[in-house]
């Protein structure tokens, strides 16, 4: 069995006081990358400008040109090493180029690349059996696709085919994909189009206990709560009740009396790791089902053990969805996604439509997917997410207490958000240019993190699940150093 190569001599002690002149010491790594021998950096920029999407999506003033990855580490074209705390947007689940996953991929590469689902091949059937064993009854029918957007597209079709209704609800701040269909479900302004689209999709208030109108100090399933106070009795949550009132208001005013469905990420990803009050989804699911709708859990970012306490995000809310969508960490970066549903809903779709996907269930994807599941189990990566993630959340909470501009720290397992504000009283987002500077400083010190939130005000932290505590200590010191430098810039 393949055992994760541990860092050799990775003992790293925390530096308590940092001045502008001390650079946090990066933990060692015994991997040597190949020498970069491809396109010159300026040529890459030229080609990008001439032939690739004009959308300004690249991070940093001088975009990073990455060359090689090894577990939690990335190397750029100049040979600089970075600790990857964003996993290619929460996608590299078990580590870059994990030796076991690599070996399986290479073996399958020499055997069979593609047949389509018109013919059978064992990798698909082996994978279907392994995946279905990880989901509770009656979620046992699997439709394989290539991306999260595709999976959510198909889930929308299923919900409508099964319910015979049109209207679908999703939260404000939700991200469920960028295809023409799923754009209706995605409620982050920059992804919206001025032309009609997303027919029958309605947004409802996101029960965000930090930024929303209601929230307190016990609402969420996280080792770290908001600094907002509350006067709730032990087993009651006023914030949850208020947000449920808003959800009922949407049901009474914005959608038809019969619903097709309700989409929810167990924790919002693109919106900056937003968590809902405990018990909210359970009540919302009940209200949706009373109106004939089905409940869809979008596990694209939360699935496969990343949240630590459970394998799937929906389990952390004690709910059972009718449809589950998944992608990203499923293939550790290989394009792979799925919709899992009940036999009953699968039959409703089959009656209405011959659904087909050329690359869905591809032999390469399925072999890699199986290897990913084996590595998660063999290397106890779900348990690692729980232990190291909790350790990291508590460390980041200390930064929140230390710096006025860190408004909130939240999350679960290895899905963490750190929301930056002008001050803790107003909770107004820190201006984008200030965030960009902090982000650049983290990169300069060797740490790559993501961004999220409607105003790009939240740092998204989601490293590969093989991460260790010494690496967390390094990341926290990098953030502390970047925040101190920012405060010094402000003072000037």
C-alpha positions in Angstrom: 0.0 0.0 0.0 1.2 3.5 -0.8 2.1 5.5 2.3 2.2 9.3 2.1 5.9 10.4 2.1 6.2 12.3 5.4 8.2 15.5 5.5 11.7 14.8 6.8 12.7 16.8 9.8 9.7 19.0 9.5 10.0 20.5 13.0 9.2 24.2 12.9 8.7 26.4 15.9 6.3 29.3 16.0 7.8 32.7 15.9 5.8 34.8 18.3 6.9 38.4 17.4 7.6 39.2 13.8 9.1 42.4 12.5 9.1 43.5 8.9 12.5 41.9 8.5 11.9 38.3 9.5 10.6 36.0 6.9 8.8 32.9 8.2 10.8 29.8 7.6 9.3 27.4 5.2 9.1 23.8 6.4 11.5 21.5 4.5 10.4 19.2 1.6 12.6 16.4 0.2 11.4 16.7 -3.4 13.5 18.2 -6.2 11.5 19.5 -9.1 12.7 19.1 -12.7 14.3 22.2 -14.3 11.8 24.3 -16.2 12.6 24.1 -20.0 9.4 25.3 -21.6 8.1 28.6 -22.9 9.7 31.9 -21.7 7.5 33.8 -19.2 7.0 36.8 -21.6 6.0 34.4 -24.4 3.4 32.8 -22.2 1.9 36.3 -21.4 1.9 37.1 -25.2 0.1 33.8 -26.1 -2.4 34.4 -23.3 -3.2 37.9 -24.5 -3.6 36.8 -28.1 -5.3 33.4 -27.8 -6.9 32.8 -24.4 -9.9 34.1 -22.6 -9.7 37.9 -22.0 -11.3 37.5 -18.6 -9.0 38.8 -15.9 -9.0 35.7 -13.7 -5.3 35.3 -12.9 -4.2 36.1 -9.3 -1.4 38.6 -8.7 0.1 41.5 -10.7 2.6 39.2 -12.2 0.6 35.9 -12.7 2.3 32.8 -11.4 3.6 30.4 -14.0 3.5 27.0 -12.3 5.6 24.1 -13.5 5.3 21.2 -11.1 3.5 20.0 -8.1 4.3 17.5 -5.3 1.7 16.7 -2.6 1.0 20.1 -0.8 3.8 21.9 -2.7 3.9 23.8 -6.0 6.9 25.1 -8.0 7.0 27.9 -10.5 9.0 28.3 -13.7 11.8 29.9 -11.7 12.1 27.1 -9.2 10.4 28.9 -6.3 8.5 26.6 -3.9 5.0 27.5 -2.6 2.8 25.9 0.0 -0.5 25.4 -1.8 -3.4 26.4 0.5 -6.0 26.6 -2.2 -5.7 23.2 -4.0 -6.5 24.6 -7.5 -9.8 26.0 -6.2 -10.5 23.2 -3.6 -9.8 20.5 -6.2 -6.5 18.7 -5.3 -7.9 16.5 -2.5 -5.1 14.0 -1.8 -2.0 16.0 -3.0 -0.5 17.1 -6.3 0.8 14.1 -8.4 0.1 11.7 -5.5 2.4 8.6 -6.2 -0.4 6.1 -5.9 -2.9 8.1 -8.1 -0.1 8.7 -10.6 0.7 5.0 -10.8 -2.9 4.1 -11.4 -3.3 6.8 -14.0 -0.2 5.7 -15.9 -1.3 2.0 -15.9 -4.8 2.9 -17.2 -3.2 5.3 -19.8 -1.5 2.2 -21.4 -4.7 0.1 -21.3 -7.7 2.0 -22.4 -8.5 5.8 -22.7 -12.1 5.9 -23.9 -15.0 3.8 -25.0 -18.1 5.9 -24.1 -21.0 4.4 -22.1 -22.2 2.5 -25.2 -19.7 -0.2 -24.1 -18.8 -1.5 -20.7 -15.4 -1.3 -19.0 -14.6 -2.4 -15.5 -13.1 0.9 -14.2 -16.6 2.5 -14.4 -18.4 -0.4 -12.6 -15.7 -0.7 -10.0 -15.9 3.1 -9.3 -19.7 3.1 -9.2 -19.7 0.3 -6.6 -17.1 2.1 -4.4 -18.8 5.5 -4.6 -22.3 4.1 -3.9 -21.0 2.3 -0.8 -20.1 5.8 0.6 -23.6 7.2 0.3 -26.7 6.4 2.4 -29.8 4.6 1.1 -31.6 5.4 -1.2 -28.8 7.5 -2.9 -27.5 4.7 -5.1 -27.9 5.7 -8.8 -24.9 7.4 -10.3 -24.7 9.6 -13.4 -21.0 10.4 -14.3 -20.1 13.7 -15.9 -17.0 15.9 -16.3 -17.5 19.0 -14.2 -19.5 20.5 -11.3 -21.5 22.8 -13.7 -22.4 19.8 -15.8 -23.5 17.8 -12.7 -25.7 20.7 -11.5 -27.1 21.2 -14.9 -28.2 17.5 -14.9 -29.5 17.8 -11.3 -31.7 20.7 -12.4 -33.1 18.6 -15.2 -33.8 15.7 -12.8 -35.6 17.9 -10.3 -37.9 19.3 -13.0 -38.5 15.9 -14.7 -39.3 14.3 -11.4 -41.5 17.1 -9.9 -43.1 18.3 -13.1 -42.5 21.8 -11.8 -40.2 24.6 -12.9 -39.1 26.8 -10.0 -35.8 26.2 -8.2 -34.5 28.1 -5.2 -30.9 28.8 -4.3 -29.2 31.1 -1.8 -27.8 34.5 -2.6 -24.1 34.1 -2.7 -24.4 30.6 -4.0 -22.2 29.3 -6.8 -23.5 26.3 -8.7 -21.7 26.7 -12.0 -21.2 28.9 -15.0 -23.2 27.0 -17.8 -26.2 28.8 -19.3 -28.5 26.7 -17.2 -26.7 26.9 -13.8 -26.1 30.7 -14.1 -29.7 31.0 -12.9 -28.7 29.2 -9.6 -25.4 31.1 -9.2 -26.0 34.3 -7.2 -22.7 36.2 -7.2 -23.1 39.4 -9.2 -20.0 39.0 -11.4 -21.4 35.8 -12.8 -24.7 37.3 -13.8 -25.5 38.2 -17.4 -27.6 41.3 -18.5 -29.6 39.1 -21.0 -32.4 36.8 -20.0 -31.4 33.3 -18.8 -31.8 31.0 -15.8 -35.5 30.6 -16.3 -37.4 29.6 -13.2 -34.6 30.2 -10.8 -35.2 32.3 -7.6 -32.7 33.4 -5.0 -33.4 33.5 -1.3 -31.6 35.2 1.6 -28.4 33.5 2.6 -28.5 32.7 6.3 -25.0 34.2 6.9 -24.5 34.6 10.6 -21.6 36.9 10.3 -22.7 39.4 7.6 -26.4 38.8 7.6 -28.9 40.7 9.8 -29.0 37.9 12.5 -26.3 35.8 14.0 -24.8 35.0 17.4 -22.0 33.2 19.2 -23.3 29.6 19.0 -24.9 29.4 15.5 -22.6 27.4 13.4 -21.0 24.0 13.2 -17.4 25.2 13.6 -14.8 25.3 16.3 -14.8 29.1 15.8 -18.0 31.2 16.3 -18.7 34.8 15.3 -17.8 37.6 17.8 -21.5 38.7 17.7 -23.3 38.2 21.0 -26.6 36.4 21.4 -29.1 35.7 24.1 -30.4 32.4 22.9 -31.3 29.6 25.3 -29.0 26.5 24.9 -31.2 24.6 22.5 -32.8 27.4 20.5 -31.3 29.6 17.8 -33.1 32.9 17.1 -31.0 33.6 14.1 -32.1 30.2 12.5 -35.7 31.0 13.2 -35.4 34.4 11.6 -33.7 33.1 8.5 -36.4 30.3 8.2 -39.0 33.1 8.2 -37.2 34.7 5.3 -37.1 31.3 3.5 -40.8 30.9 4.0 -41.3 34.4 2.7 -39.6 33.4 -0.5 -41.9 30.3 -0.8 -44.9 32.5 -0.3 -44.0 35.3 -2.7 -41.3 34.5 -5.3 -42.1 30.9 -6.5 -45.1 28.9 -7.7 -47.0 27.0 -5.0 -45.4 23.8 -6.4 -41.6 23.7 -6.5 -39.1 21.7 -8.5 -36.3 21.9 -6.0 -33.8 23.7 -3.7 -30.1 23.7 -4.2 -27.7 24.3 -1.3 -23.9 24.0 -0.8 -23.4 22.6 2.8 -21.0 25.4 3.2 -20.8 28.1 0.5 -17.5 28.1 -1.3 -17.1 31.0 -3.7 -19.0 33.3 -1.3 -16.1 32.9 1.2 -16.8 29.7 3.2 -20.2 30.9 4.5 -21.9 28.6 7.1 -25.6 28.6 8.0 -27.1 28.3 11.5 -27.3 24.7 12.8 -30.7 23.2 12.0 -31.5 25.6 9.2 -31.1 23.2 6.2 -33.2 20.5 8.0 -36.2 22.9 8.3 -35.7 24.3 4.8 -35.6 20.8 3.3 -38.9 20.0 5.1 -40.6 23.2 3.7 -39.4 22.4 0.2 -40.6 18.8 0.3 -44.0 20.0 1.5 -44.3 21.9 -1.8 -43.4 18.9 -4.0 -39.8 19.9 -4.5 -36.6 17.9 -4.2 -33.5 18.8 -2.2 -30.1 19.0 -3.9 -26.8 19.1 -2.0 -24.0 20.5 -4.0 -20.9 18.7 -2.6 -18.5 20.0 -5.3 -16.3 21.7 -2.7 -17.4 20.0 0.6 -17.4 16.3 -0.3 -14.8 13.5 0.0 -13.9 14.0 3.7 -12.7 17.6 3.4 -14.9 18.8 6.3 -13.4 16.2 8.7 -16.2 15.1 10.9 -18.1 13.5 8.0 -17.4 12.3 4.5 -20.2 14.5 3.0 -21.2 18.0 3.9 -24.9 17.2 4.0 -24.2 14.8 6.9 -22.9 17.7 9.0 -26.5 19.1 8.8 -28.2 15.8 9.6 -30.2 15.9 6.4 -30.7 13.4 3.6 -30.9 15.0 0.1 -32.8 13.6 -2.9 -29.9 14.4 -5.2 -26.2 15.0 -4.5 -23.8 16.6 -7.0 -20.0 16.3 -6.7 -16.8 17.1 -8.7 -13.4 18.8 -7.9 -11.7 16.7 -5.2 -13.4 13.6 -6.7 -10.7 13.3 -9.3 -7.9 15.1 -7.5 -7.7 17.5 -10.4 -8.7 15.1 -13.2 -12.0 16.3 -14.9 -14.6 14.2 -13.2 -18.0 14.8 -11.6 -21.2 13.0 -10.8 -24.9 13.2 -9.8 -26.1 10.6 -7.4 -29.8 10.2 -6.8 -32.6 7.7 -5.9 -33.8 5.0 -8.2 -37.2 6.8 -8.3 -35.8 10.2 -9.5 -33.4 8.4 -12.0 -36.5 6.7 -13.5 -38.4 10.0 -13.8 -35.5 11.4 -15.9 -35.2 8.2 -18.0 -38.9 8.5 -18.9 -38.5 12.1 -20.1 -35.1 12.0 -21.8 -32.3 9.9 -23.2 -29.5 11.4 -21.1 -26.1 10.8 -22.5 -22.6 12.1 -21.8 -19.7 11.2 -24.2 -16.9 11.5 -21.6 -18.9 10.7 -18.5 -17.6 7.5 -16.9 -14.3 7.7 -18.9 -11.9 4.8 -18.0 -9.1 7.3 -17.1 -11.4 9.3 -14.8 -12.9 6.2 -13.1 -9.5 4.6 -12.5 -8.2 7.8 -11.0 -11.4 8.3 -8.9 -11.0 4.8 -7.4 -7.4 5.5 -6.5 -8.4 8.8 -4.8 -11.0 7.0 -2.7 -8.4 4.4 -1.7 -5.9 7.0 -0.7 -8.4 9.0 1.4 -9.1 5.8 3.3 -5.5 4.4 3.5 -4.0 7.6 4.6 -6.8 8.7 7.0 -7.2 12.0 5.2 -10.7 12.6 6.5 -9.3 12.3 10.1 -6.4 14.5 9.1 -8.8 17.1 7.8 -10.6 17.1 11.1 -7.5 17.2 13.3 -5.3 19.6 11.3 -8.3 21.7 10.2 -9.4 22.3 13.8 -5.8 23.1 14.8 -5.7 25.7 12.0 -9.1 27.3 12.7 -8.1 27.9 16.3 -4.8 29.4 15.2 -6.5 31.7 12.7 -9.0 32.7 15.5 -6.0 34.1 17.4 -5.2 36.3 14.4 -8.8 37.5 14.4 -8.4 38.5 18.1 -5.0 40.2 17.3 -6.0 42.3 14.2 -8.9 44.7 13.9 -9.1 44.0 10.1 -9.7 40.2 10.5 -13.5 40.3 11.0 -14.4 36.6 11.0 -12.7 33.2 10.9 -15.0 30.2 10.1 -15.2 26.8 8.5 -14.9 23.2 9.3 -12.1 20.7 8.6 -9.9 22.0 5.8 -12.4 24.4 4.3 -11.7 27.8 6.1 -12.6 31.4 5.4 -11.0 34.5 6.9 -13.1 37.6 6.2 -11.3 40.9 6.1 -13.1 44.1 7.2 -12.4 47.8 7.7 -13.3 47.3 11.3 -15.1 44.8 13.4 -18.0 47.2 14.3 -19.1 48.2 10.8 -18.1 44.8 9.2 -17.6 46.7 6.0 -15.4 44.8 3.6 -11.7 45.7 3.5 -11.1 47.5 0.1 -10.0 45.2 -2.7 -6.7 47.0 -3.3 -5.7 46.5 0.4 -6.7 42.8 0.2 -4.6 42.5 -3.0 -1.5 43.8 -1.2 -2.0 41.2 1.6 -2.5 38.5 -0.9 0.7 39.5 -2.8 2.6 39.5 0.4 1.5 36.0 1.2 2.6 34.8 -2.2 6.0 36.6 -1.8 6.5 34.7 1.5 5.7 31.4 -0.1 2.0 30.8 0.6 -0.8 30.5 -2.0 -4.4 31.1 -0.8 -7.7 31.8 -2.5 -10.2 34.6 -2.5 -14.0 34.6 -2.2 -17.0 36.7 -1.1 -19.2 39.1 -3.0 -16.5 41.8 -2.6 -13.5 39.4 -2.8 -13.0 40.2 0.9 -12.5 36.7 2.2 -9.3 34.6 2.1 -10.3 31.0 1.2 -8.1 28.4 2.8 -8.4 24.8 1.5 -5.1 22.9 1.3 -4.8 19.3 0.0 -6.0 17.0 2.8 -2.4 15.6 3.3 -1.4 18.9 5.1 0.6 18.8 8.4 0.6 20.9 11.5 4.1 22.4 10.9 2.9 23.6 7.5 -0.1 25.2 9.2 2.2 27.0 11.7 4.1 28.3 8.7 0.9 29.5 7.0 -0.3 31.3 10.1 3.1 33.1 10.5 3.0 34.1 6.9 -0.5 35.7 7.4 0.7 37.4 10.6 3.7 38.8 8.8 1.5 40.0 5.9 -1.0 41.6 8.3 1.7 43.4 10.3 3.2 44.8 7.1 -0.3 45.9 6.1 -0.8 47.7 9.5 2.5 49.4 9.0 1.5 50.6 5.5 -1.7 51.9 6.9 0.1 53.7 9.7 2.2 55.6 7.1 
